[in-house]
Amino acid sequence: MNFEQLLGEYECKIDAKGRMRMPSGLIAQLGEGEALSFVINRGFEQCLMLYPEPVWERITNEINQLNLYNKKNRNFVRYFYRGAQKVSMDSADRILVSKRLLEYAGIDKEVVLSAYNDRIEIWAADQYEALLDEEPEDFSDLAEDVLGKANGKAPEL
């Protein structure tokens, strides 16, 4: 399965037990009928990150190459792995999110899943909307700064 092309925003709910039903549109991208396992951990900007297990393995192989005698590397590794846990979908297409991770992300009931590339961000719905409300005034300037000099030529958008 190629997880490099995940895409979409999905609104979901967390039930009283901390379970979230994965949206069918996202399951279809991940591979319906397959036993789907993930690793969930703390992400950047106070969201959670959900990695398909093969993606997690690839990323951790890279991280495990870091020199742990370097203090910055040790700190990064500690923060990256903090709260990480394996999760699998149950027969009702739900995953269980730990209370500690839900608290970290400020998630109560309403969440937004933002899938891109090979990972899925899990946001408290209100925080996700606030983040999008802070969209840069001139997105084209940001695109030029980030993408304008990639390999000496501007990529096509």
C-alpha positions in Angstrom: 0.0 0.0 0.0 1.3 3.5 -0.9 0.6 5.9 1.9 2.3 8.8 0.2 -0.8 10.3 -1.3 -3.2 10.7 1.7 -5.4 13.7 1.3 -8.5 15.4 2.8 -10.1 16.9 5.8 -12.6 14.9 7.8 -14.8 15.9 10.7 -15.1 13.3 13.4 -16.3 12.9 17.0 -14.5 11.3 20.0 -16.9 9.2 22.2 -16.9 9.1 26.0 -14.4 6.2 25.9 -11.9 8.1 23.8 -12.7 6.3 20.5 -12.8 7.9 17.1 -14.4 6.3 14.1 -12.2 6.6 11.1 -14.0 8.2 8.1 -14.8 5.9 5.2 -13.1 8.2 2.7 -9.9 8.0 4.6 -10.1 4.2 5.1 -10.6 3.9 1.3 -7.2 5.7 0.8 -5.5 3.5 3.4 -6.8 0.3 1.9 -10.2 -1.1 2.8 -10.3 -4.7 4.0 -6.7 -4.5 5.3 -5.9 -4.8 9.0 -4.9 -1.1 9.6 -2.5 -0.4 12.4 -1.1 3.0 13.3 1.1 4.8 15.7 -0.3 7.9 17.3 1.8 10.5 19.1 2.1 14.2 19.9 2.5 16.4 16.9 3.6 20.0 16.3 1.4 23.0 17.1 -0.6 20.9 19.7 -2.2 18.4 17.4 -1.8 14.6 17.4 -0.1 12.7 14.5 -1.5 9.4 13.2 1.0 7.4 11.2 0.2 4.3 9.3 2.5 1.7 10.8 4.8 1.3 7.7 5.3 5.1 7.7 6.1 5.1 11.4 8.7 2.4 10.8 10.3 4.3 8.0 10.5 7.6 10.1 11.8 5.8 13.2 14.5 4.1 11.2 15.7 7.6 10.2 15.4 8.9 13.8 17.3 5.9 15.2 20.3 6.9 13.1 20.7 10.1 15.2 23.8 10.4 17.4 22.4 10.2 20.9 25.5 11.7 22.4 24.3 15.0 21.0 22.0 16.7 23.5 19.8 18.3 20.8 19.3 14.8 19.2 18.4 13.2 22.6 15.9 16.0 23.3 14.4 15.6 19.9 14.1 11.8 20.3 12.5 12.2 23.7 9.9 14.7 22.5 9.2 12.8 19.3 8.5 9.5 21.1 6.7 11.0 24.0 3.2 9.6 24.2 3.6 7.4 21.1 1.5 4.2 21.1 0.3 1.6 18.6 -3.4 1.6 17.8 -5.5 -0.5 15.5 -9.0 -0.1 14.1 -11.6 -2.3 15.8 -14.5 -4.0 13.9 -16.4 -0.7 13.9 -13.5 1.2 12.3 -12.6 3.0 15.5 -9.3 3.8 17.1 -8.8 4.4 20.8 -7.0 7.6 21.7 -5.5 7.8 25.2 -6.8 10.3 27.6 -3.3 11.8 28.0 -3.0 12.5 24.3 -6.5 13.9 24.1 -5.6 16.3 26.9 -2.4 17.3 25.2 -4.3 18.3 22.1 -7.2 19.9 23.9 -9.6 17.5 22.3 -13.0 17.1 23.9 -15.5 15.8 21.3 -15.2 17.4 17.9 -12.0 16.7 15.9 -10.8 17.3 12.4 -8.5 14.9 10.7 -6.2 16.5 8.2 -4.5 14.0 5.9 -1.6 14.9 3.8 1.4 13.1 2.3 1.8 10.0 4.4 0.3 11.1 7.8 -2.8 12.3 9.4 -3.1 15.2 11.9 -5.8 15.1 14.5 -6.9 18.5 15.7 -9.5 19.7 18.2 -12.0 21.2 15.8 -11.9 24.7 17.3 -8.1 24.8 17.3 -8.0 23.7 13.7 -10.4 26.5 12.7 -8.3 29.0 14.7 -5.2 27.8 12.9 -6.8 28.3 9.5 -8.1 31.7 10.5 -4.5 32.7 10.8 -3.8 32.1 7.1 -1.1 34.4 5.9 -2.3 37.6 4.2 -0.5 36.8 1.1 -0.3 33.0 0.6 1.5 33.6 -2.7 4.5 35.2 -0.8 4.6 32.2 1.5 4.5 29.8 -1.5 7.4 31.7 -3.1 9.5 31.6 0.1 8.9 27.8 0.6 8.7 26.5 -3.0 10.0 29.2 -5.3 13.6 28.1 -5.1 13.1 24.3 -5.1 15.8 22.8 -7.4 16.4 26.2 -9.0 12.9 26.4 -10.5 9.4 27.0 -9.3 7.2 23.9 -9.1 3.9 23.9 -10.8 0.9 24.3 -8.4 
